[in-house]
Amino acid sequence: MGAGHAHALYVHEHSLVHRLAPEVKLVAAFVFVLAVAVTPRQAIWAFAVDFTLAIVVIRLARLRAGFVVFRLAAIAPFLLFAFLIPFIATGEKIEVLAVSVSADGLWAMWNVIAKATLGGLVSIALAATTEVPDILRGLGRLRVPAVVTTIAMFMVRYLELVADELGRMRTSMTARGYDPRWLSQAKPIASAAGSLFIRSYERGERVYDAMLARGYTGVMPALGHRHTHWQEWAGASVFPLAALVAGVIL
């Protein structure tokens, strides 16, 4: 459990954004997303400012465009739903390319697309520049209850372990000739899922007993403390405050 490991979303770099304290990035990301959320949907120029700010942060973090676009595909379901809104919404109808759609629905579609995209960009930038243990330590420094951060830490770690175990079981089944093509052949998958649950539960008990034997009291020990300078807070606050001002004024 103590071994370090890199999350799949993390990009190893030495950029200015990477070097910021995790609690600074967490607060900046939260305020930025909050500013985007309260921005009126008609404030198109404000969204343009927000998008520019997000792109600047991504450039400062040295993230490749392909990486960001690929990760941004996670919001595709929200975008697909947004494109349906003009056809199912009520209110005044207008003609767009000879198709009758709702004017309010078009604004709602734009609102969902703009805010989901901006939220996705900020989330990608945060995850790509901050490892999961650092995020949890940052939450701890922001006075988030220790029980919350501890549960989150174990959840992330065990999701990865369960995924690895599932991959090994699938490889083992394939090596033994398992190649399902029909629904009736899915029984081994159900058996494997049950076995995986039991293995994960037993492993969790063994790890917890080992931690208690080593003096675990419910709070993970701090492996180091990094002093956060006021310059970091001042520099990072420029982006969310600019987004907040743009949403209120523009």
PLY file of the C-alpha trace (Angstrom):
ply
format ascii 1.0
element vertex 250
property float x
property float y
property float z
element edge 249
property int vertex1
property int vertex2
end_header
0.00 0.00 0.00
2.86 2.32 0.63
4.46 1.88 -2.77
4.13 4.83 -5.09
2.25 4.44 -8.32
1.27 6.82 -11.08
-2.33 7.22 -12.12
-3.21 6.78 -15.77
-4.43 10.38 -16.01
-1.20 11.84 -14.64
1.38 13.28 -17.05
4.92 13.38 -15.71
6.25 16.85 -16.43
8.10 19.67 -14.66
5.85 22.54 -15.62
4.83 25.52 -13.53
1.39 23.98 -12.96
2.93 20.67 -11.83
5.00 22.48 -9.22
2.05 24.25 -7.60
0.91 22.93 -4.24
-2.05 20.53 -4.62
-4.30 22.50 -2.29
-3.72 25.61 -4.40
-4.75 23.79 -7.57
-7.79 22.27 -5.87
-9.09 25.62 -4.68
-8.34 27.30 -8.02
-10.11 24.52 -9.95
-13.13 24.62 -7.62
-13.52 28.41 -7.87
-13.05 28.30 -11.65
-15.75 25.64 -12.06
-18.02 27.58 -9.70
-17.49 30.73 -11.77
-18.35 28.83 -14.95
-21.44 27.32 -13.32
-22.88 30.71 -12.30
-22.11 32.37 -15.65
-25.37 33.18 -17.50
-25.81 31.14 -20.66
-26.19 34.31 -22.76
-22.72 35.57 -21.68
-20.92 34.18 -24.72
-17.93 36.50 -24.31
-17.52 35.30 -20.72
-17.36 31.71 -21.92
-14.78 32.78 -24.52
-12.65 34.26 -21.72
-13.06 31.08 -19.65
-12.05 28.90 -22.58
-8.98 31.06 -23.21
-7.98 30.80 -19.55
-8.36 27.01 -19.63
-6.21 26.75 -22.77
-3.53 28.93 -21.16
-3.42 26.61 -18.13
-3.17 23.56 -20.38
-0.33 25.17 -22.31
1.47 26.09 -19.08
1.07 22.46 -17.96
2.66 21.28 -21.26
-0.19 18.91 -22.03
-0.46 17.65 -25.60
-3.59 18.54 -27.53
-4.18 14.90 -28.45
-4.05 13.84 -24.81
-6.57 16.50 -23.80
-8.97 15.74 -26.66
-8.82 12.00 -25.97
-9.58 12.51 -22.27
-12.29 15.02 -23.13
-14.20 12.21 -24.82
-15.47 11.31 -21.34
-18.05 14.10 -21.61
-19.39 12.78 -24.92
-22.63 11.41 -23.32
-23.44 14.88 -21.96
-22.81 16.44 -25.37
-25.02 13.89 -27.10
-27.80 14.63 -24.64
-27.30 18.36 -25.18
-27.86 18.02 -28.93
-31.29 16.48 -28.22
-32.49 19.36 -26.05
-33.58 21.71 -28.90
-35.84 18.98 -30.28
-37.56 18.06 -27.02
-37.69 21.43 -25.25
-40.82 23.56 -25.25
-41.22 27.28 -25.92
-40.85 29.47 -28.96
-39.91 27.58 -32.12
-37.46 28.79 -34.75
-36.26 27.35 -38.04
-32.67 26.11 -38.23
-31.68 24.48 -41.53
-35.36 23.90 -42.29
-35.85 22.13 -38.96
-38.13 23.52 -36.26
-36.37 23.64 -32.88
-36.91 25.37 -29.55
-35.11 28.68 -29.04
-34.80 28.01 -25.30
-33.59 24.52 -26.15
-30.78 25.96 -28.28
-29.64 28.16 -25.41
-29.84 25.17 -23.06
-27.78 23.10 -25.50
-25.13 25.80 -25.67
-25.13 26.10 -21.88
-24.54 22.36 -21.36
-21.87 22.10 -24.06
-19.92 25.16 -22.88
-19.98 24.33 -19.18
-19.34 20.61 -19.62
-16.37 21.30 -21.89
-14.85 23.87 -19.55
-15.38 21.62 -16.55
-13.78 18.75 -18.43
-10.75 20.84 -19.39
-10.19 21.95 -15.80
-10.58 18.40 -14.48
-8.13 17.05 -17.05
-5.58 19.75 -16.20
-5.91 19.02 -12.47
-5.62 15.24 -12.85
-2.77 15.48 -15.35
-0.66 17.72 -13.12
-1.43 16.28 -9.68
-1.03 12.67 -8.59
-3.83 11.10 -6.57
-1.85 10.93 -3.27
-1.03 14.64 -3.65
-4.69 15.47 -4.27
-5.67 13.63 -1.10
-2.92 15.35 0.87
-4.12 18.67 -0.50
-7.66 17.89 0.64
-6.28 17.09 4.08
-4.51 20.47 4.24
-7.81 22.10 3.32
-9.30 20.53 6.48
-11.38 17.90 4.70
-12.21 15.23 7.35
-9.54 12.53 7.52
-12.13 9.75 7.23
-13.19 11.11 3.82
-9.67 11.31 2.42
-8.77 7.89 3.84
-11.82 6.24 2.26
-11.05 7.95 -1.05
-7.43 6.78 -0.90
-8.37 3.15 -0.35
-11.11 3.33 -2.97
-8.72 4.57 -5.66
-6.03 2.08 -4.74
-8.38 -0.91 -4.60
-10.13 -0.03 -7.83
-6.75 -0.32 -9.53
-5.99 -3.60 -7.76
-9.38 -5.06 -8.67
-8.95 -3.98 -12.29
-5.52 -5.63 -12.42
-6.88 -8.80 -10.86
-9.76 -8.87 -13.34
-7.30 -8.50 -16.21
-5.24 -11.43 -14.96
-8.34 -13.60 -14.57
-9.50 -12.73 -18.09
-6.06 -13.57 -19.50
-6.11 -16.89 -17.65
-9.58 -17.72 -19.00
-8.54 -16.82 -22.55
-5.42 -19.01 -22.24
-7.71 -21.92 -21.38
-9.78 -21.46 -24.52
-12.61 -19.28 -23.21
-13.95 -17.29 -26.17
-17.61 -16.38 -25.54
-19.75 -15.54 -28.56
-23.24 -16.04 -27.14
-25.03 -14.85 -24.01
-25.43 -18.44 -22.84
-21.63 -18.69 -22.63
-21.36 -15.88 -20.09
-21.70 -18.11 -17.01
-17.91 -18.27 -16.41
-17.87 -14.47 -16.28
-20.40 -14.52 -13.43
-18.34 -17.13 -11.60
-15.19 -15.08 -12.12
-16.94 -11.97 -10.78
-17.94 -13.82 -7.62
-14.43 -15.15 -7.18
-13.02 -11.66 -7.73
-15.31 -10.22 -5.04
-14.25 -12.84 -2.51
-10.56 -12.38 -3.30
-10.84 -8.60 -2.99
-12.71 -8.84 0.32
-10.16 -11.27 1.78
-7.26 -9.15 0.55
-8.80 -6.08 2.17
-9.07 -7.90 5.50
-5.43 -9.05 5.31
-4.20 -5.57 4.47
-6.25 -4.01 7.27
-4.93 -6.53 9.83
-1.38 -5.84 8.65
-1.93 -2.09 9.03
-3.30 -2.53 12.55
-0.25 -4.61 13.43
1.93 -1.72 12.29
0.15 0.84 14.46
-2.55 2.17 12.15
-4.99 4.35 14.14
-7.37 5.47 11.39
-5.21 8.25 9.95
-2.43 7.73 7.45
0.91 9.20 8.60
2.15 12.30 6.78
5.24 11.46 4.73
6.29 15.08 4.44
5.01 18.62 4.69
5.53 21.25 2.01
5.02 24.87 2.95
2.73 26.68 0.53
3.97 30.15 -0.35
1.65 33.09 -0.79
3.02 33.60 -4.30
1.45 30.30 -5.32
-1.94 31.37 -4.03
-1.64 34.76 -5.70
-0.52 33.36 -9.04
-3.13 30.59 -9.19
-5.95 32.89 -8.10
-5.62 34.99 -11.27
-7.39 32.41 -13.44
-10.49 31.66 -11.30
-10.92 35.29 -10.33
-10.73 36.34 -13.99
-13.38 33.74 -14.81
-15.55 35.00 -11.96
-15.24 38.62 -13.06
-15.98 37.66 -16.68
-19.10 35.79 -15.63
-20.39 38.72 -13.58
-19.47 41.63 -15.87
-19.68 40.20 -19.39
0 1
1 2
2 3
3 4
4 5
5 6
6 7
7 8
8 9
9 10
10 11
11 12
12 13
13 14
14 15
15 16
16 17
17 18
18 19
19 20
20 21
21 22
22 23
23 24
24 25
25 26
26 27
27 28
28 29
29 30
30 31
31 32
32 33
33 34
34 35
35 36
36 37
37 38
38 39
39 40
40 41
41 42
42 43
43 44
44 45
45 46
46 47
47 48
48 49
49 50
50 51
51 52
52 53
53 54
54 55
55 56
56 57
57 58
58 59
59 60
60 61
61 62
62 63
63 64
64 65
65 66
66 67
67 68
68 69
69 70
70 71
71 72
72 73
73 74
74 75
75 76
76 77
77 78
78 79
79 80
80 81
81 82
82 83
83 84
84 85
85 86
86 87
87 88
88 89
89 90
90 91
91 92
92 93
93 94
94 95
95 96
96 97
97 98
98 99
99 100
100 101
101 102
102 103
103 104
104 105
105 106
106 107
107 108
108 109
109 110
110 111
111 112
112 113
113 114
114 115
115 116
116 117
117 118
118 119
119 120
120 121
121 122
122 123
123 124
124 125
125 126
126 127
127 128
128 129
129 130
130 131
131 132
132 133
133 134
134 135
135 136
136 137
137 138
138 139
139 140
140 141
141 142
142 143
143 144
144 145
145 146
146 147
147 148
148 149
149 150
150 151
151 152
152 153
153 154
154 155
155 156
156 157
157 158
158 159
159 160
160 161
161 162
162 163
163 164
164 165
165 166
166 167
167 168
168 169
169 170
170 171
171 172
172 173
173 174
174 175
175 176
176 177
177 178
178 179
179 180
180 181
181 182
182 183
183 184
184 185
185 186
186 187
187 188
188 189
189 190
190 191
191 192
192 193
193 194
194 195
195 196
196 197
197 198
198 199
199 200
200 201
201 202
202 203
203 204
204 205
205 206
206 207
207 208
208 209
209 210
210 211
211 212
212 213
213 214
214 215
215 216
216 217
217 218
218 219
219 220
220 221
221 222
222 223
223 224
224 225
225 226
226 227
227 228
228 229
229 230
230 231
231 232
232 233
233 234
234 235
235 236
236 237
237 238
238 239
239 240
240 241
241 242
242 243
243 244
244 245
245 246
246 247
247 248
248 249
